[in-house]
Amino acid sequence: MGKPRSVLLPVQQRLLNNVGENIRLARLRRDLPAARVAERAGISRTTLYKVETGDPGVAIGIYLKVLFVLNLEGDLLKIAGDDPFGRTLQDIRLVTRERASKTRKIR
């Protein structure tokens, strides 16, 4: 009995496929063979292939290793960095709040 396979919604799988394709294109722009990137990342060539094809079973730490080899690890900081929807929700809560919460007096 093997490890259960991750199941994603089609839209989620397309996003992961796009991430993998972007990583593959970044490797090709740098003219780096897959074997060399895999070796530098400390992973197998098969695992790199899974990253580049958007396999949902690959750990995010593996993505970080590959991005580090490509000098793109800072791109992970862009994930959820700009959150306009969350900021809008936060602003709505600030506007509707009429007064600060009550605090207990300490004797």
PECORCOR-V499428 format. One record per helix or strand of 2 or more residues. SS is the DSSP state (@ for helix, = for strand). FROM is the first residue (numbers start at 0). TO is the last residue. If there is no record, write none. Layout:
{{SS:FROM:TO} {SS:FROM:TO}}
This chain:
{{@:9:28} {@:33:40} {@:44:51} {@:59:68} {@:72:77} {@:83:95}}
